[in-house]
Structure formats: C-alpha cells, structure tokens
C-alpha cells in the first residue's frame, strides 16, 4: 500500500534537484562564454597593441594590423620571431671579390626614382656566372625566393635563372639579395621542394648562419638592402603611393647595424663621401619641386600594375655620388626611360615652389671624373666622383608647380629651350 503522505515531499525534492542542475548548467555555460570572450579579447589586444606578437599565420587578422605590421607579415611570410635589429657581421661577398659598393639612390634606365638598394660590383664585372660566393650577413632564415628567367644577350640559347632572396632576422628586421645567379646545393634542394609551378617559393623556412654560403653570382652586380619596419622614411610625402613595393618606405641605413670591421670595409669601398654615406632615396619636400612624381591618376609607384610601370614616373633628385648636382629622371622621354642633368648650375629644386612659375631647363647627358679630372669608368674604386654635364643638349623640359603637389611637365626632345615660350597640349600633369 502506497504511503501517500510522503508523495508531496518527493515531488518537491525532485523539482528542487532539477532547478539545481538547471542553474548549475547555466552557470557553467556562462563561465565557458566568459573564457571564450577573454581569449578572443586577449588575442585581439595582442594584435592591436603588441605588433611583435601578432598571429602572423592567421590571415583573418590582417584587417586589425597597422601598415607596418602588415609589412612584417608579408615580408616574413609568417615565419619569424622576436623584434628589433640584429648585428650584420659578414659581407655578402668576400673583400677580394668586389671592387665597389654603389650606394642607395642611383637613377638609371627603368629605375626612374632613386633606387632602394645598394650594389656590390664584382671585381671582374664581366666575369662568368657563378664566379663569386654570396653569404648570409647574419643568422636568420630565408623565407622567400623569387626566380627570374634570363637570356644571355650574346647567346639566345643560353637561358638561366637568377634569384631574389629575402632573409628575416626578426619579425621587424630583414635583409635581401637579388640577381643571385645560382643557389647553394642545400638551399636549392629546399627551394625545389616548396616552389609553386611558377617557381615562386613563399613558403620557404630555411635557417642560415652568418657567413653561410647561400649562392653565387657573376657577370653582374649583387643587389642588397636592409629593411627595418620599426622605422619609416620621412621623405615620401605620400607613403601610400609605394604600396606596389611596400618595403621601400622601410629601407634602412645598413651601416647602423654592422660590426665596426664590416662598416669600415663597406664605407671604404663606397665611392660616395658625402653624408648620408649610405645614399638616400626619399627627397620629397612639401610644396617643392624636388622628389618623386607620378602621372596623375596612374596609381602611384605601381603605375597601374603595367609591365613598364616606370613610364609614369618622374624624379628630380641629387646624384647618388655627387649630390651637389641634380638628375632629372624620366620614365618616358621620347619613348625611353632616360636620365639627364641640367645646364643651369644654379638649379636647386629644393627651393622651387609654386611662386617660381614656369621653368625651362636644357637637358644633357653626363659622366663622372675623379678628383684629378680624369674620366671614371664607374667600376674601379675612387673616392668623391664628380658629375660633369656633357656638351650636347638632348632636349628641353618645361616644369611648373601649379599647386604644392601638382606639377605640369612637358618634354621637347632634340631641341634647346630657346624659342619655346610655354606649354603645348602635349603637357602632362604629375602628382604626389
């Protein structure tokens, strides 16, 4: 027989137990949600507040990163650790293997704006390929190799590749070489394993030690630069114009990071003797003629990603060896990228503004002489080369700043400026 007197007590007890478990489950759920929110918040804070600890292999994080942080991610391909510069202790080429170190800032051919890398020029410039070893300058890792197909201009059947190589030393400090004519056997084996069908190897993670041979070069210069994403060059008025070569604005003075012995060697091999000894690439001054210019609406440095992107470039800057003289560098002068100096010895583009009105300048080719006035071939080591204008006028250029960062330009090849009164309908507008 049932004990009906206890039934209400059992029902109440069961209900209390259900409520207890329900409340407990809700509390556990709330705690789990809180933990998840805390982790997401911590990760977000690490991205936005500590640029050296961002999760570089999380592609969805890019939208939270500053321009510098994005540059670090792209340059390192997510393979780096630590922050800050390292000491560069080894020359990329043996001292006996190169004659001069060409500083930053050269303008030549399609390199219309001042060049963002230096050049090690081989002792025997026309040496065979693979004549000289190329070495890592510091401990690090190779994270990016891009090949470039080449053909020997003297022999169309002689086809080969050269390589652009990026080293990450920390998440903020990088070196790079270009024009390497072959890879060392161990690096080549690692490269062959990860390259894509086009030959690009952006998933490299190859550890190197200072002084380790990573390849060879011969018959051409070795490109070299240092990038420090903790510092941005101040002489580009619109850094966004350089997104096509995003590393350019982080180009750093290599001598700042070298051992005293290496610094002494590379300064001794540098023909330039005027500060900054390493050269310079960023000459823009707000409202002045000096610096880099781009055809209006062309997309800045990338030139709309055309193959000959430099055709829309114009640079007016000091010579890389003799900064007392100025170069006007055209992406398109009568259909060719060309560099000239000017006849007017008083030309100072850093002083020319809107108020200066129309300028008419006669253009001349140029060469270099040593301090004794003797012609220099550009390959042997001398100090303080002097730029001299050659005799014949190659054309006339008309320049006028219409607004602080808006420049009207017209070139008239094969004519001097006498008899030219002003712009025609062939003039173009440049901006920055």
C-alpha positions as CSV (number, residue, x, y, z in Angstrom):
1,X,0.0,0.0,0.0
2,X,1.4,3.4,-1.0
3,X,2.4,5.9,1.6
4,X,0.5,8.9,0.1
5,X,1.6,11.1,3.0
6,X,5.2,11.3,1.6
7,X,4.3,11.9,-2.1
8,X,4.2,15.8,-2.0
9,X,7.7,15.8,-0.3
10,X,9.2,13.6,-3.1
11,X,7.8,15.7,-5.9
12,X,9.1,18.9,-4.2
13,X,12.5,17.3,-3.7
14,X,12.7,16.2,-7.4
15,X,11.8,19.7,-8.5
16,X,14.5,21.3,-6.4
17,X,17.1,18.9,-7.9
18,X,16.0,19.8,-11.4
19,X,16.2,23.5,-10.6
20,X,19.7,23.0,-9.0
21,X,21.0,21.2,-12.1
22,X,19.5,23.8,-14.4
23,X,21.0,26.7,-12.6
24,X,24.4,24.9,-12.3
25,X,24.3,24.2,-16.1
26,X,23.6,27.8,-16.8
27,X,26.5,28.9,-14.6
28,X,28.9,26.6,-16.3
29,X,27.7,27.9,-19.7
30,X,28.2,31.5,-18.6
31,X,31.7,30.6,-17.4
32,X,32.6,29.0,-20.7
33,X,31.3,32.0,-22.6
34,X,33.4,34.3,-20.4
35,X,36.5,32.2,-21.0
36,X,36.0,32.4,-24.8
37,X,35.4,36.1,-24.7
38,X,38.5,36.6,-22.6
39,X,40.7,34.6,-25.1
40,X,39.3,36.4,-28.1
41,X,39.9,39.8,-26.4
42,X,43.4,38.8,-25.4
43,X,44.2,37.7,-29.0
44,X,42.8,41.0,-30.3
45,X,44.8,43.0,-27.9
46,X,47.9,41.2,-28.8
47,X,47.3,42.1,-32.4
48,X,46.4,45.7,-31.9
49,X,48.8,46.6,-29.0
50,X,51.8,44.4,-29.5
51,X,52.9,44.2,-33.1
52,X,55.7,41.8,-32.4
53,X,53.4,39.0,-31.2
54,X,50.6,39.1,-33.8
55,X,49.5,35.6,-35.1
56,X,51.2,36.0,-38.5
57,X,49.7,32.9,-39.9
58,X,46.1,34.0,-39.2
59,X,45.1,35.6,-42.5
60,X,41.9,37.0,-41.0
61,X,44.0,39.1,-38.7
62,X,45.3,41.4,-41.4
63,X,42.4,43.8,-41.1
64,X,43.4,44.6,-37.5
65,X,47.1,45.3,-38.3
66,X,48.8,48.6,-38.9
67,X,50.6,49.2,-42.2
68,X,54.0,48.3,-40.6
69,X,52.5,45.2,-39.0
70,X,51.1,44.1,-42.4
71,X,54.5,44.7,-44.0
72,X,56.2,42.5,-41.3
73,X,53.7,39.7,-42.0
74,X,54.2,40.0,-45.8
75,X,58.0,40.2,-45.7
76,X,58.3,37.3,-43.2
77,X,55.6,35.1,-44.7
78,X,54.6,34.4,-41.1
79,X,58.0,32.9,-40.3
80,X,59.8,35.0,-37.7
81,X,60.4,35.5,-34.0
82,X,61.5,38.4,-31.8
83,X,61.8,42.1,-32.7
84,X,64.4,44.7,-33.3
85,X,67.5,44.8,-35.4
86,X,70.4,42.4,-35.3
87,X,74.1,42.9,-36.0
88,X,75.3,42.3,-39.5
89,X,78.8,40.8,-39.3
90,X,79.6,39.3,-42.7
91,X,80.0,40.9,-46.1
92,X,77.8,39.3,-48.7
93,X,80.8,39.0,-50.9
94,X,84.5,38.4,-50.0
95,X,86.5,41.6,-49.9
96,X,88.6,40.4,-52.8
97,X,85.5,39.6,-54.9
98,X,84.0,43.1,-55.2
99,X,85.5,46.4,-56.2
100,X,82.9,49.0,-55.1
101,X,79.7,49.3,-53.2
102,X,77.2,51.5,-55.1
103,X,75.1,53.5,-52.6
104,X,71.3,53.9,-52.4
105,X,69.8,56.5,-54.8
106,X,71.1,55.6,-58.3
107,X,68.7,56.5,-61.1
108,X,69.3,54.6,-64.3
109,X,67.1,53.2,-67.1
110,X,63.7,51.9,-65.8
111,X,64.9,52.7,-62.2
112,X,63.5,56.1,-62.6
113,X,63.1,57.0,-58.9
114,X,66.2,56.7,-56.6
115,X,66.9,53.0,-56.2
116,X,66.2,51.4,-52.8
117,X,69.1,49.0,-52.8
118,X,72.8,49.1,-53.0
119,X,75.0,47.2,-55.4
120,X,78.1,45.1,-54.8
121,X,80.0,45.3,-58.1
122,X,82.2,42.3,-58.8
123,X,86.0,42.7,-59.1
124,X,85.7,41.4,-62.7
125,X,82.4,42.8,-63.8
126,X,82.1,40.7,-66.9
127,X,83.0,37.5,-65.0
128,X,81.3,34.2,-65.8
129,X,78.1,33.4,-64.0
130,X,78.6,31.8,-60.5
131,X,82.2,33.2,-60.2
132,X,81.8,34.5,-56.6
133,X,80.2,33.2,-53.5
134,X,77.3,35.0,-51.8
135,X,76.9,34.7,-48.0
136,X,74.3,35.5,-45.3
137,X,75.2,38.6,-43.4
138,X,73.7,37.4,-40.0
139,X,71.9,34.5,-38.5
140,X,68.3,34.2,-39.7
141,X,66.0,32.3,-42.1
142,X,65.3,32.5,-45.8
143,X,61.6,32.9,-46.2
144,X,61.1,34.0,-49.8
145,X,62.8,33.1,-53.1
146,X,61.6,34.6,-56.4
147,X,63.2,33.4,-59.6
148,X,63.6,35.5,-62.8
149,X,64.1,33.9,-66.2
150,X,67.0,35.4,-68.2
151,X,68.6,35.0,-71.6
152,X,72.2,35.8,-72.4
153,X,72.1,38.8,-74.8
154,X,75.1,37.4,-76.6
155,X,73.7,33.9,-76.9
156,X,69.9,33.4,-77.3
157,X,70.2,29.7,-76.5
158,X,71.9,30.4,-73.1
159,X,68.9,30.6,-70.8
160,X,69.2,30.7,-67.0
161,X,67.6,31.9,-63.8
162,X,68.6,34.5,-61.2
163,X,67.0,34.8,-57.7
164,X,65.7,37.3,-55.3
165,X,66.1,36.2,-51.7
166,X,64.6,37.6,-48.5
167,X,66.1,36.9,-45.1
168,X,64.1,37.5,-41.9
169,X,66.3,38.1,-38.8
170,X,63.5,39.1,-36.5
171,X,59.9,40.0,-37.2
172,X,60.9,43.6,-37.8
173,X,64.3,43.4,-39.4
174,X,65.2,42.0,-42.9
175,X,67.9,41.8,-45.5
176,X,67.5,40.9,-49.1
177,X,69.7,40.0,-52.1
178,X,68.8,40.0,-55.8
179,X,70.5,38.9,-59.0
180,X,72.0,35.8,-57.4
181,X,72.9,33.6,-60.3
182,X,72.7,30.2,-58.5
183,X,71.6,28.7,-55.2
184,X,73.8,26.6,-52.9
185,X,73.0,22.9,-53.2
186,X,71.2,22.6,-49.8
187,X,69.2,25.8,-50.4
188,X,68.4,24.7,-54.0
189,X,67.1,21.3,-52.6
190,X,64.9,23.1,-50.1
191,X,63.7,25.5,-52.7
192,X,62.8,22.8,-55.2
193,X,60.6,21.1,-52.6
194,X,58.3,24.1,-51.9
195,X,58.3,26.2,-55.1
196,X,55.0,26.6,-56.9
197,X,54.5,26.0,-60.7
198,X,55.7,29.5,-61.5
199,X,58.9,28.9,-59.4
200,X,58.0,31.2,-56.5
201,X,58.8,29.9,-53.0
202,X,56.9,31.9,-50.5
203,X,56.7,29.1,-48.0
204,X,60.5,28.8,-47.5
205,X,61.8,28.4,-44.0
206,X,65.5,27.8,-44.4
207,X,67.7,28.5,-41.4
208,X,71.0,30.2,-42.1
209,X,74.1,31.2,-40.1
210,X,76.2,34.4,-40.6
211,X,78.7,33.7,-43.3
212,X,76.9,30.6,-44.7
213,X,77.2,30.4,-48.5
214,X,73.7,30.6,-50.0
215,X,74.5,31.0,-53.6
216,X,76.8,32.5,-56.2
217,X,76.9,35.5,-58.6
218,X,78.9,36.6,-61.6
219,X,78.7,38.8,-64.6
220,X,76.5,41.4,-62.8
221,X,76.1,43.3,-59.6
222,X,74.6,41.9,-56.4
223,X,71.6,43.9,-55.1
224,X,71.4,44.4,-51.3
225,X,69.2,46.3,-48.9
226,X,68.2,46.4,-45.3
227,X,64.5,46.9,-44.2
228,X,63.6,47.9,-40.7
229,X,59.8,48.1,-40.2
230,X,60.2,49.9,-36.9
231,X,61.3,53.0,-38.9
232,X,59.7,54.7,-41.8
233,X,61.4,57.1,-44.2
234,X,60.2,60.6,-43.7
235,X,61.0,61.9,-47.2
236,X,58.0,60.4,-49.0
237,X,55.1,62.8,-48.8
238,X,52.5,60.1,-49.6
239,X,53.8,56.7,-48.5
240,X,50.6,55.0,-49.8
241,X,52.0,55.7,-53.4
242,X,54.5,52.9,-52.8
243,X,52.2,50.1,-52.0
244,X,53.4,48.4,-55.2
245,X,56.8,48.0,-53.5
246,X,55.6,48.2,-49.9
247,X,59.1,47.5,-48.4
248,X,60.6,50.6,-50.0
249,X,59.5,53.0,-47.2
250,X,61.3,50.9,-44.6
251,X,64.7,51.0,-46.3
252,X,67.3,51.4,-43.6
253,X,70.9,52.5,-43.3
254,X,72.9,49.3,-43.4
255,X,75.9,50.9,-41.6
256,X,73.8,51.4,-38.5
257,X,73.7,47.7,-37.9
258,X,77.1,46.5,-38.9
259,X,80.1,45.5,-36.8
260,X,82.8,48.1,-36.8
261,X,85.0,46.0,-39.1
262,X,82.3,45.4,-41.7
263,X,81.2,49.0,-41.6
264,X,84.8,50.2,-42.2
265,X,85.2,47.8,-45.2
266,X,82.0,48.8,-46.9
267,X,82.4,52.6,-46.3
268,X,86.0,52.2,-47.8
269,X,84.5,50.5,-50.9
270,X,81.8,53.2,-51.3
271,X,82.8,56.0,-53.7
272,X,80.4,58.4,-52.1
273,X,82.0,60.5,-49.3
274,X,79.1,62.9,-48.6
275,X,76.6,62.3,-45.8
276,X,74.5,60.3,-45.7
277,X,77.2,57.9,-46.8
278,X,74.8,55.1,-47.5
279,X,72.9,57.2,-50.0
280,X,69.3,58.4,-49.9
281,X,66.1,57.6,-51.8
282,X,63.4,59.9,-50.2
283,X,63.8,63.5,-51.3
284,X,60.2,64.9,-51.3
285,X,59.7,68.3,-49.7
286,X,56.1,69.5,-49.4
287,X,55.4,72.2,-51.9
288,X,58.8,71.9,-53.7
289,X,59.9,70.5,-57.0
290,X,62.4,68.1,-55.6
291,X,61.5,64.4,-55.2
292,X,59.3,61.7,-56.9
293,X,56.3,62.5,-59.0
294,X,53.7,60.2,-60.8
295,X,51.4,60.9,-63.7
296,X,48.1,62.0,-62.2
297,X,45.7,59.1,-61.8
298,X,48.3,56.4,-62.7
299,X,48.2,54.7,-59.3
300,X,51.5,55.9,-57.8
301,X,54.6,53.8,-58.0
302,X,52.8,50.7,-59.3
303,X,51.8,52.7,-62.4
304,X,48.5,50.8,-62.6
305,X,50.5,47.5,-62.5
306,X,51.6,47.8,-66.1
307,X,54.7,45.9,-67.2
308,X,56.6,49.1,-67.8
309,X,55.2,50.7,-64.6
310,X,58.1,53.2,-64.5
311,X,56.8,55.1,-67.6
312,X,54.6,57.2,-65.4
313,X,57.4,58.1,-63.0
314,X,59.4,61.3,-62.8
315,X,62.2,62.0,-60.3
316,X,64.1,65.2,-59.6
317,X,66.9,64.4,-57.1
318,X,70.6,64.8,-56.3
319,X,73.0,62.4,-57.9
320,X,73.9,59.4,-55.8
321,X,77.6,60.0,-56.0
322,X,77.8,63.8,-56.3
323,X,74.8,65.3,-54.6
324,X,75.9,68.8,-55.5
325,X,74.5,68.0,-59.0
326,X,70.9,67.1,-59.8
327,X,69.4,64.4,-62.1
328,X,66.0,64.7,-63.8
329,X,64.9,61.1,-64.4
330,X,62.1,60.4,-66.9
331,X,60.0,57.3,-67.2
332,X,59.2,58.3,-70.7
333,X,61.4,60.7,-72.7
334,X,60.8,60.2,-76.4
335,X,59.6,56.7,-75.6
336,X,62.5,55.7,-73.4
337,X,63.3,55.9,-69.7
338,X,66.2,58.4,-69.5
339,X,68.3,60.4,-67.1
340,X,69.8,63.8,-67.6
341,X,71.4,66.6,-65.7
342,X,70.8,70.3,-66.5
343,X,72.9,73.1,-67.9
344,X,71.8,75.6,-65.3
345,X,74.4,75.4,-62.4
346,X,72.0,77.4,-60.2
347,X,69.2,74.8,-60.4
348,X,68.1,74.0,-56.8
349,X,64.8,72.0,-56.9
350,X,64.5,72.1,-53.1
351,X,64.0,75.8,-53.4
352,X,61.5,75.9,-56.3
353,X,57.8,76.2,-55.4
354,X,54.5,77.4,-56.9
355,X,55.8,81.0,-56.8
356,X,58.7,80.2,-59.1
357,X,56.4,79.9,-62.1
358,X,57.5,78.3,-65.4
359,X,60.9,76.7,-65.6
360,X,62.7,75.9,-68.9
361,X,65.7,73.6,-68.5
362,X,68.0,72.2,-71.1
363,X,68.9,68.6,-70.6
364,X,72.3,67.0,-71.0
365,X,73.8,63.5,-70.6
366,X,76.5,63.2,-68.0
367,X,79.6,61.3,-66.9
368,X,82.0,61.2,-64.0
369,X,85.6,62.2,-63.4
370,X,87.9,61.7,-60.4
371,X,89.3,64.5,-58.3
372,X,92.0,65.0,-60.9
373,X,89.6,65.4,-63.7
374,X,90.2,62.0,-65.3
375,X,87.3,60.0,-66.7
376,X,86.0,57.3,-64.4
377,X,84.6,54.0,-65.7
378,X,82.2,53.5,-62.7
379,X,83.7,50.1,-61.8
380,X,87.1,50.8,-60.2
381,X,87.3,52.3,-56.8
382,X,87.8,56.0,-56.5
383,X,86.6,58.5,-53.9
384,X,84.3,61.5,-54.4
385,X,83.5,61.1,-58.2
386,X,82.3,64.4,-59.7
387,X,79.4,64.6,-62.2
388,X,80.0,66.7,-65.3
389,X,77.5,67.6,-68.0
390,X,78.4,66.5,-71.5
391,X,78.4,69.1,-74.2
392,X,75.3,68.5,-76.3
393,X,71.8,69.4,-75.4
394,X,69.4,66.4,-75.6
395,X,66.2,68.4,-75.2
396,X,64.2,70.8,-73.2
397,X,61.8,70.3,-70.3
398,X,59.2,72.7,-69.1
399,X,58.2,72.4,-65.4
400,X,55.7,74.4,-63.4
401,X,54.2,73.7,-59.9
402,X,50.5,74.6,-60.3
403,X,49.8,73.6,-56.7
404,X,52.0,72.4,-53.9
405,X,51.8,68.7,-55.0
406,X,50.6,69.2,-58.6
407,X,53.3,69.5,-61.4
408,X,52.8,70.3,-65.1
409,X,55.5,68.8,-67.3
410,X,56.4,68.8,-71.0
411,X,59.5,67.4,-72.7
412,X,60.7,68.5,-76.1
413,X,63.4,66.1,-77.2
414,X,66.3,67.2,-79.5
415,X,65.6,70.9,-79.1
416,X,67.1,73.5,-76.8
417,X,64.8,75.8,-74.9
418,X,65.3,79.0,-76.9
419,X,62.2,79.8,-78.8
420,X,59.9,77.7,-76.6
421,X,57.5,80.1,-74.9
422,X,55.3,77.7,-73.0
423,X,53.4,74.5,-72.7
424,X,51.6,72.9,-75.6
425,X,48.7,70.4,-75.5
426,X,51.3,67.7,-75.0
427,X,52.0,68.6,-71.4
428,X,51.1,66.2,-68.6
429,X,50.1,66.6,-65.0
430,X,52.1,64.8,-62.3
431,X,51.1,64.5,-58.7
432,X,52.2,63.1,-55.3
